[in-house]
Amino acid sequence: MTAETPRFDTRGARLYYRKEKLRGASWEYEINGGWFTVPGDESERRILRHGFRFFRPREATIVTSSGEEVVKRSFAEQWFFPDRWFSLLRFIAEDGRSIGYYVNFSMPLQEIRSNYYSDIDLELDLWLDMNGTITELDRDEYEAEIASKRLNPEWGEHVEAAARSVRAAVTSCLQEFGPDIEKQKHPAYGIPAFILRA
């Protein structure tokens, strides 16, 4: 398929997002992007995309199968899923190259009022280097939230299942497409194949 100009369905309205933490902190912002649909295993999946520029770029390292390179992290795009227990962030260098992907395990995105969406951060995260290396982050914070009973066991089961699913999807894409986690991406929306398999 050839690349297309992305078309986002915003229904002519401004969209807003609120991230909540289990300890009560929260923040919100306007979505720069919108909804799109992609084919799923059984039906079409709706995904909400947000893109933004960092106020202060900072150094980051791109890790590929051919080595490492220090670049400036200037942009990011994020995808939210109403049907999955995670969201996905892509960090982007000044020249447009991907630095890596950050999987944030959270409750599925919900519309809490018209065009206003929210999820709850469930602490566990994965960092994915471009060569497919997976690093688990914040396991201690996640387990502390379970111990405190702010994160109920059923949510924890969903998080662990989602983490296994993401790891398996990354592995299958590397086996199929080679040592680059974004070798296969949606031609119009740029979302990588591994996250659509998870």
N, C-alpha and C positions, 0 to 999 in steps of 0.2 A: 504494500500500500504506500502511496505517496503522502508526504506531510500535508496536513490541512491546517487552515487557520482555526485555532480553538474557538468554539462557540459555547458560551456558558449561559445556562438558563437561570436568570435571576428573577424571572417573572416581573420584570420592570421595577423591582423593589430593592432597597438596600438591605444587605444581610449582615447580621451581627453574630459574634461568637463569644461565649463565656467559658473559661477554663476554671474549674473548681478543684481545690485540694482537700484531702480528707481532714486536715486540721483546720479548715475554715477559710484559708486565704483564697482569693480569686482575682482574676483579671479578665478584661474583655476588650474587644476591638472590632472594627468593621472589616468584613471580608472583602479582600481585593481579588475577585475571581467570580466563582459561582458554581452551580451544579452542572454536572455532565453525567452521561450514562455510558456504560461499557457492557458488552455481552458478558454474562456470567454462565456458570455451569448449568443452571436451571432457568434463570431469567436474567433480565438486565439488572445491573447494579448501579445505583445512584451514588455519586461521590462528590463531595464538596471540596473545591480547591481554593487555596488562599496563597497569594504571593506577596513578599515584602522585601524591603531593603533594610539592612542593619544600619543604625544610626552611626555606629563606630565600627568599621571593619577591623577584624583582628586576624592574626596569623593562624593558619591551620595547615595540616599536612595531608596531602593526597597520597594514599597508599595504593599503588597498582601492582600488577604482576611484574612490571619492569623496574619498580623502585619507588622512592619517596620524593616528594617535592613540596616545599613550603610555599604557600600562596596566601593571599588575603581573602578571608571569608566576607563577602559583601552582600549576598542575597540569600534568600531561602524561599522554598515553596512547600506548602503543607497540604496533605490530603486527609480528609475526615470521612469516616465510614459509619453509616447508620446500622450496618449489619456485622460489624467486627469489633473486637475488644482492643483496638489500637488505632492510632493515627500515625502518619508517616511524614517526616520532614526530610527534605533534600537541601543540603547546604551547598552553596554555589560560589565559586571564585569570581573575581572581577572579570575574567575573560570568558565566563559562561560555563566553564567545566564544573562537573560535579565533584565535590570534595568527599562526600559520603552521605549515608542515610541514617536517620535516627528514628527508631520505632518507639513510640510512647504508648505504653499499655494503659488503657483507660476504658471507661464504660462506653458503649456505643453512643454515637452522637444522637441527641434528641432535640426535637423542636419543642421548646418550652412555651413559646408563643409565636405568633406569626413572624416569620423571617428572623427569629432569634433562636440560636442553637447553643447547646451546652453539653459538656461531658465532665466526668470526674476523673482526675489523674489518679492512677492506682500504683504509682511510684516506680515499678519495675520498667527498665528501658533496655534497648539493644542499640549498639552503635555498629554500623556496617561499613567497613572500608570498601573501596571500589574493587579490590581483589577478592572480595567475598569473606574476608575475615570478620567474624562476629564477636563482639565484646559485650558481655552483660554488664549493666550498670545499675547501681542503687538497690542491689539485692538486700542489703542490710536495712535500708529504709522501708522497703516493701515488707520484710519480715517483722520489723518493729510495728508497722501498722496492723499486721495480722495479730501480733501479740497484744496490742492495745485494744483490739476488737473494733477499731474504726473501719478496718477492711474485713468484711465478713467472709467466712470460708468459701461460700458459693462464688463470690467474685474472684477469690484467689484461684479457684479451680478454672474459671474462665481465662484468667491471665496466664496460668501455666499452659493450658491447652493452646492459647493463641501464640505463646512464645514457641512452643513445639512446632506449630504450624508454620510460623515465619521461618524458623531454622530449616525445616524440611523444604520449604519453597525456595529458599536461597540455594540450598544444596542441589535441588533438582535443576534450577536454572543454570548454575555453574556447570553441571554435568552436561546439560544440553547445549549451552551457548558459549562455554569457555570462561576463562578467568576474568570476567567483568560483569558485575551484578546488574549493570544497566544496558547490556548489549541488546536486549530486547525491550523496547518501550512502545507504549501506545503512540501511533504516528501523529495524532492530533493533540493529545493532552500530555504526552511525555511521561506518564506514570509508568514505572518499571514493571515488567512482567512478574517479577517475584512476588510483589505485594498483591497482585491480582490472583495469584495462586494460593495465597495464605488464607 
